[in-house]
Amino acid sequence: MLLRGGAFSACNAAISENRNTFGFSNLIRRQNGNGFVSCNSSGRARKGQLFMILAVATGEAKTKHQESSHEPTLADRLRLGSLAEDGLSYKERFIVRCYEVGINKTATVETIANLLQEVGCNHAQSVGFSTDGFATTLTMRKLHLIWVTARMHIEIYRYPAWSDVLEIETWCQSEGRIGTRRDWILKDYATGEVIGRATSKWVMMNQDTRRLQKVTDDVRDEYLIYCPKTLRLAFPEENNASLKKIAKLEDPVPHYKIGLVPRRADLDMNQHVNNVTYIGWVLESMPQEIIDTHELQTITLDYRRECQQDDVVDSLTSPESIMDNAILELEGTNGSATGMKDENDCLQFLHLLRLSDGSEINRGRTEWRKKPAKR
C-alpha cells in the first residue's frame, strides 16, 4: 500500500466541480449563475466558497453570498477542460507533444498515465478541494485523513500520435466503506473513437497512524454530490481484467533489472516517487525482444507501500503462464518469452517491484500485442 501519494497523486482520488465551459479556441464562455472556487494559501476552500459549490451541485437555491464568485485563474482560462452537462464528470482535451512520443512516434504509456493524473488533479482542484497533493475535503483535513492508491488499471486500444488531440473524461464514485474509485475514458477528439479506458481504486488512511479508516458519512456526503447517481464503470463487463488478482513473483525469474534508484525528478509534490516512475521501472525489466516487436495494451498495478528517494529498487518480470505452471523453460522455446503466445498473439507478463531488502512495493501484470504497421 502506498502512503501519501507515492502512486497517482492523491489529487486523482477526489471529485471536483468546475461550472465554467472552455471552448477549444481557449476562449471562455461563462454560464450564468455559476462560478469558480479559489483556495487560500493553505490550499483550503473558504467556508462560504464550499457552500457555494454544494449549492451549485445539488441545485439548491443559492443565497446572495453564494452567488458571488471569484474570477478564474489564467490557467483556468487556458485549460481545455470543463464539467459535462450533468456536472457529474469532467472532460479535458490535450494535444500530444513531440516530447511525449516514443520511438514509434506515438504517445508512451508514461504520457498516458501523466495525462490521467493531470485531468484527475484538475477535476479535483476546480471544486476547491485541497491543492496540497491529497485532494482532501474539509472533514478529511480536520481528521488528518488522506486518499492513497490501491490499484491502477489502464487499457490502451490505440496510442495517439504526435499532434493528435486526446479527450479524457473522468469521474468518481464510492467503492465500499473504506474507498472510492476514479474512472477514465480516452477518446480521439477528431473522430470520437474510444482509444483507451482506465480505472483506479483508492482507500482512506489516517495520515498520522498510517492505518486504513472507513469513509465516514460526513466525508462521503462531501464528495458523493459530484458522483454519478447510478453506478457507472469504465469497465462494465463482468470478470474484466481490471478485477483479476495478481500473484506474487518469486525468485528465480528470467528477466530482471537490479539496483534502480529514484532520481530527484522522480519525486512528486509529496516527496515520494511518482506513479509514472513505477510504470517505467516495471518496463525496465521487460525483454528487449518483446519491446522491439510488441506494444503494451494493458497494465495493472497493485500498490503495496511507498518508495522514497534513498530506496534501491529491483524490477522482476516473468511470462505469466510460466509462473502459472512453475516452469522456467518451455519445450521448444528454450525459455524465450516469445514462446508464450496465445491464439491472438498476445503476451502476458507478471511483474514485481521490491526494495533491496525484499519488501514489496507493488505487483503488476501487463499484456502486449504485436505492433501495428507504422503510421
C-alpha positions in Angstrom: 0.0 0.0 0.0 1.4 3.4 -0.9 1.3 6.3 1.5 0.9 9.9 0.9 0.6 10.0 -2.9 3.6 7.8 -3.8 1.4 6.4 -6.5 -1.0 8.5 -8.5 -1.0 11.9 -6.8 -3.9 11.8 -4.5 -5.5 14.7 -6.4 -7.0 12.0 -8.5 -8.9 10.5 -5.6 -11.2 13.4 -5.0 -14.1 14.8 -7.0 -14.5 18.3 -8.3 -16.7 20.9 -9.8 -16.0 23.5 -12.5 -19.0 25.3 -13.8 -17.2 27.3 -16.5 -17.1 26.0 -20.0 -13.9 26.5 -22.1 -14.0 26.4 -25.8 -11.4 24.6 -27.9 -10.2 28.0 -29.1 -9.1 28.9 -25.5 -12.0 31.4 -25.2 -14.1 31.5 -22.0 -17.8 31.2 -22.1 -19.2 31.6 -18.7 -22.6 30.1 -17.8 -24.9 32.4 -15.9 -25.1 31.7 -12.2 -22.0 29.5 -12.0 -18.6 30.3 -10.6 -15.2 29.1 -9.5 -13.9 28.5 -6.0 -10.5 29.6 -5.1 -8.4 28.4 -2.2 -6.4 30.3 0.4 -2.6 29.9 0.8 -3.0 26.7 2.7 -4.9 25.2 -0.2 -8.2 25.1 1.6 -11.5 26.3 0.3 -13.0 29.0 2.4 -16.3 28.0 4.1 -18.6 30.3 2.1 -17.0 29.1 -1.1 -17.5 25.4 -0.2 -21.2 26.1 0.5 -21.5 27.8 -2.9 -20.2 24.7 -4.7 -22.6 22.4 -2.7 -25.5 24.6 -3.8 -24.5 24.5 -7.4 -24.0 20.8 -7.5 -27.3 20.0 -5.7 -29.4 22.5 -7.5 -30.4 24.2 -4.2 -31.4 27.9 -4.1 -28.3 30.0 -3.6 -28.0 32.8 -1.1 -26.8 36.2 -2.1 -23.4 35.4 -0.7 -23.2 32.1 -2.5 -24.0 33.8 -5.8 -20.7 35.8 -5.6 -17.8 34.0 -7.3 -14.1 34.5 -7.8 -12.5 35.1 -11.2 -10.9 32.1 -12.7 -7.1 32.0 -12.9 -5.1 32.3 -16.1 -4.6 28.5 -16.0 -8.3 28.0 -15.7 -8.9 30.2 -18.7 -6.4 28.5 -20.9 -7.2 24.9 -19.8 -9.3 23.0 -22.3 -11.5 21.3 -19.7 -14.9 21.6 -18.2 -17.6 19.6 -16.5 -20.0 17.6 -18.6 -23.6 18.9 -18.9 -24.8 16.9 -15.9 -21.9 18.1 -13.8 -21.0 14.6 -12.8 -17.9 14.1 -14.9 -15.1 16.2 -16.2 -13.6 16.4 -19.7 -10.3 17.8 -20.9 -8.5 17.9 -24.2 -4.8 17.6 -24.7 -2.5 17.9 -27.8 0.2 15.2 -27.9 3.5 17.0 -27.9 6.7 15.9 -29.7 8.5 15.2 -26.3 5.6 12.9 -25.2 6.0 10.3 -28.0 8.5 7.4 -28.2 10.4 5.6 -30.9 7.1 4.7 -32.6 6.1 8.4 -32.9 3.1 7.6 -30.6 2.4 8.7 -27.0 4.2 6.5 -24.5 2.3 4.7 -21.7 4.0 7.1 -19.3 2.5 10.0 -21.2 -1.0 8.5 -21.0 -0.5 7.9 -17.2 0.6 11.6 -16.8 -2.4 12.8 -18.6 -4.8 10.7 -16.5 -3.2 12.2 -13.4 -3.4 15.7 -14.8 -7.1 15.5 -15.6 -7.9 14.0 -12.2 -6.0 16.8 -10.5 -7.7 19.5 -12.5 -11.1 17.9 -11.8 -10.4 17.8 -8.0 -8.8 21.3 -7.8 -11.7 23.0 -9.6 -14.1 22.1 -6.8 -12.0 23.7 -4.2 -10.6 20.6 -2.5 -7.1 20.9 -1.2 -4.3 21.5 -3.7 -1.5 20.1 -1.4 -1.4 16.8 -3.3 -4.0 15.0 -1.3 -7.3 16.5 -2.7 -8.9 16.2 0.7 -12.2 17.5 1.8 -12.8 19.9 4.8 -13.7 17.0 7.1 -10.7 14.9 5.9 -8.3 17.7 6.8 -9.8 18.1 10.2 -9.4 14.4 10.9 -6.0 14.1 9.2 -7.3 11.7 6.5 -5.8 11.2 3.1 -6.5 9.1 -0.1 -3.9 6.6 -1.2 -3.9 4.5 -4.3 -4.6 0.8 -4.0 -4.8 -0.2 -7.7 -4.4 1.3 -11.2 -5.6 -0.4 -14.4 -5.0 1.1 -17.9 -6.1 -0.4 -21.3 -4.9 1.3 -24.5 -6.6 0.2 -27.7 -4.7 2.6 -29.9 -1.9 5.0 -29.0 -2.4 8.7 -30.1 0.4 10.1 -32.3 2.3 13.3 -32.2 -0.1 16.3 -32.8 -3.2 14.1 -32.2 -5.8 15.7 -29.8 -6.9 13.4 -27.0 -10.0 14.0 -24.9 -10.2 12.4 -21.5 -13.3 12.1 -19.4 -13.1 11.3 -15.7 -15.5 10.7 -12.8 -15.5 9.3 -9.3 -17.8 7.2 -7.1 -17.9 5.3 -3.9 -16.1 1.9 -3.6 -17.2 0.2 -0.4 -16.9 1.5 3.1 -13.2 2.3 3.0 -12.6 3.5 -0.5 -13.5 5.3 -3.7 -12.7 4.9 -7.4 -11.9 7.1 -10.3 -12.5 6.0 -13.9 -11.4 7.5 -17.2 -12.4 7.2 -20.9 -9.9 8.3 -23.5 -11.1 9.3 -27.0 -9.6 10.6 -30.2 -11.1 14.1 -30.2 -11.2 14.3 -34.0 -13.2 11.1 -34.5 -14.8 10.4 -31.2 -13.2 6.9 -31.2 -12.6 5.4 -27.8 -8.9 4.6 -27.7 -8.4 3.7 -24.1 -10.0 3.2 -20.6 -8.7 3.2 -17.1 -9.9 2.7 -13.6 -8.3 3.1 -10.1 -9.2 2.2 -6.5 -8.4 4.4 -3.5 -8.6 3.8 0.2 -8.7 6.3 3.1 -5.8 6.4 5.5 -5.0 8.3 8.7 -2.0 10.5 7.8 -0.6 10.2 11.4 -1.1 6.5 12.2 -0.8 5.2 8.6 -3.8 2.9 9.2 -6.8 2.5 6.9 -10.0 4.1 8.1 -13.6 3.7 6.9 -15.0 6.6 4.9 -17.3 8.5 7.3 -20.7 9.7 6.3 -19.5 13.3 6.6 -16.7 12.7 4.1 -19.0 10.7 1.8 -21.6 13.5 1.8 -18.9 16.0 0.7 -17.9 14.2 -2.4 -20.8 12.0 -3.5 -22.7 15.0 -4.7 -20.3 15.2 -7.6 -20.6 11.5 -8.5 -22.9 9.8 -10.9 -26.2 8.9 -9.2 -26.2 5.4 -10.7 -23.1 3.2 -10.9 -21.0 4.0 -14.0 -17.9 1.9 -14.7 -15.2 2.3 -17.4 -15.1 -1.5 -17.5 -18.7 -2.7 -17.1 -18.1 -6.3 -18.1 -18.1 -9.0 -15.5 -14.7 -10.6 -14.8 -12.9 -7.9 -16.7 -9.1 -7.7 -16.5 -9.1 -4.8 -14.0 -10.5 -7.2 -11.3 -8.0 -10.0 -11.8 -5.8 -10.9 -8.9 -2.1 -10.6 -9.3 0.1 -13.3 -8.0 3.5 -12.5 -6.4 6.6 -13.4 -8.3 9.2 -15.5 -6.5 12.9 -15.9 -7.5 14.3 -17.0 -9.8 12.7 -15.1 -12.7 14.0 -15.0 -16.2 14.1 -11.2 -16.6 15.2 -8.6 -14.0 16.8 -5.2 -13.5 18.6 -4.7 -10.2 19.5 -1.5 -8.4 17.1 1.1 -9.8 17.5 4.4 -7.9 14.9 7.2 -7.9 16.2 10.5 -9.4 15.2 13.8 -7.9 12.9 14.3 -10.9 11.0 11.2 -10.0 9.7 12.7 -6.7 6.2 14.2 -6.6 4.9 17.2 -4.7 4.7 15.0 -1.5 8.4 13.9 -1.7 7.5 10.3 -2.7 8.2 8.5 -6.0 5.6 9.4 -8.6 3.4 6.7 -10.0 4.7 7.1 -13.6 8.2 6.2 -12.3 6.8 2.8 -11.2 5.5 2.2 -14.7 8.9 2.9 -16.1 10.6 0.6 -13.6 8.2 -2.2 -14.5 9.1 -1.8 -18.2 12.8 -1.7 -17.5 12.9 -5.5 -16.9 10.9 -6.4 -20.0 12.9 -8.4 -22.5 14.1 -6.3 -25.4 12.8 -8.8 -28.0 9.3 -8.0 -26.8 9.8 -4.2 -26.8 11.0 -4.5 -30.4 8.0 -6.4 -31.7 5.1 -5.6 -29.3 3.4 -2.7 -27.7 1.8 -2.5 -24.3 -2.0 -2.8 -24.4 -2.9 -3.4 -20.7 -1.1 -2.6 -17.4 -2.4 -3.3 -13.9 -0.5 -2.3 -10.7 -1.3 -3.1 -7.1 0.4 -0.7 -4.7 1.8 -2.2 -1.5 3.9 0.5 0.0 5.6 3.8 -0.6 9.0 4.4 -2.2 11.3 7.3 -1.2 14.3 9.0 -2.7 17.0 6.8 -0.9 15.4 3.5 -1.7 17.0 1.0 -4.1 14.5 -0.9 -6.2 14.6 -4.3 -8.1 12.3 -4.9 -11.0 11.4 -8.6 -11.7 9.5 -9.9 -14.8 8.3 -13.3 -15.9 5.8 -14.5 -18.6 2.6 -15.2 -16.7 2.0 -18.7 -18.0 5.5 -19.7 -17.0 4.6 -18.8 -13.4 1.3 -20.4 -13.6 3.0 -23.7 -14.4 6.1 -23.2 -12.3 8.2 -23.8 -15.3 11.2 -21.6 -16.3 11.8 -23.2 -19.7 9.3 -24.3 -22.2 9.9 -27.2 -24.6 10.9 -25.9 -28.0 11.2 -22.3 -26.9 14.3 -22.5 -24.7 12.6 -20.3 -22.1 12.1 -17.5 -24.5 9.3 -15.1 -23.8 8.3 -15.1 -27.5 7.1 -18.7 -27.0 4.3 -17.5 -24.7 1.8 -16.6 -27.4 -1.9 -17.2 -27.3 -4.1 -17.6 -30.4 -4.5 -13.8 -30.5 -0.7 -13.3 -30.5 -1.0 -11.6 -27.1 1.8 -11.9 -24.5 1.2 -11.7 -20.7 3.7 -10.9 -18.0 3.8 -10.7 -14.3 5.9 -8.1 -12.5 7.2 -7.3 -9.0 8.9 -4.1 -7.8 10.7 -4.6 -4.5 13.2 -2.9 -2.3 16.7 -4.2 -1.9 15.7 -5.8 1.4 12.9 -7.8 -0.3 9.9 -5.7 0.7 7.2 -5.4 -1.9 6.5 -2.1 -3.5 3.9 -3.2 -6.0 2.8 -6.2 -8.1 1.9 -5.8 -11.8 0.5 -7.5 -14.8 1.0 -6.4 -18.4 -0.4 -7.6 -21.8 1.4 -7.0 -25.1 0.1 -7.1 -28.7 2.0 -7.1 -31.9 3.0 -3.6 -33.1 0.8 -2.3 -35.9 2.2 -1.1 -39.2 3.9 2.2 -38.9 1.6 5.2 -39.4 
